[in-house]
Amino acid sequence: MVTNVSEKDKALQEVIDWCEQREIEGLRLANALLMQRDMAAYGVVKGQINAYEKTADQCRSLLGYSGNMPTEVPNQSEDAKK
């Protein structure tokens, strides 16, 4: 279980790195399948690439995030207190 934000971010970065590596491998395979004109297999691999990409994007959006963010924050400047 992740116990703090830095550990969480480290775990998320590991997932991002893993997804990016699968994307690279998938792109190589997709290119080879396209050259062979195997469109059915190409479509499957492109779907997998898309899933890895979306997973990595979701993990990126969670980096550094540790809870509910307020939608509005009151002005806390010195001018606002006068």
N, C-alpha and C positions, 0 to 999 in steps of 0.2 A: 504494500500500500504506500502510495506517495504521501510523504509527511509535510512537505513544504513546497513553496512555489518553485524554487530552484530545482528540486528533484522532479517536480511535475514537468517543468520546462525541459529538463534533460530527457525525461521519458518521451515527451512529445517530439523532441528533436530526433530521437532514435527512430520513432515511427515515421517521421517525415523523411529521414535519410533512407530508410528501408523502402518506402513507397517510391521515392525518386529513383532508386536503383532498379526496382521492378519496372518502372516506366521506361527507363533506358533499355532494359532487356526486351521489353515488350515492343518498343519502337523498332529495334533491330529485327525482331521476329516478324512484325507487321510488314516491314519493308521486304523481307525475303518472301513472305506469302504473297505480297502484291506483285512481285516480280514473277512468281509462279502462277499468277492469276487465280489463286485459290481464295476467292472472295468470301466464301462462307467462313473459313478459318480466320481470314483477315478481319471480318466483322466481329468475331468473338474476341480476338486479341485487342482490337480497338476498344471494345467494351471494357475489357480488363484494364487497359491503360487509363481510360476515363475514370474508372473506379479508384485506381491508385491516386490519380491526380486530385479527385474530389476529397479523398481521405487526407492527403497531404495538406490541401487547402484548409480543411476543417481544423486540422491540428495546428496549422499556422495561426488561425484565428483565435485559438485558445492559449497561445503562448503568452505568458505574463498575466493572464486573467485568473483571478482567484476568488471570484464571487460576483454578486450582483453589483452592477455599476449603476450609480444614480443617473437618472435621465436629466435632472437639473441640479446644478450646484449653486447655492447662493453666492453672491459676490462677496469675497472675503478680503478685498483690498482695504487699505487704510482709508481711502476716500469714501468707501461705502459706510464706514463706521461713524463718520462725522455728521 
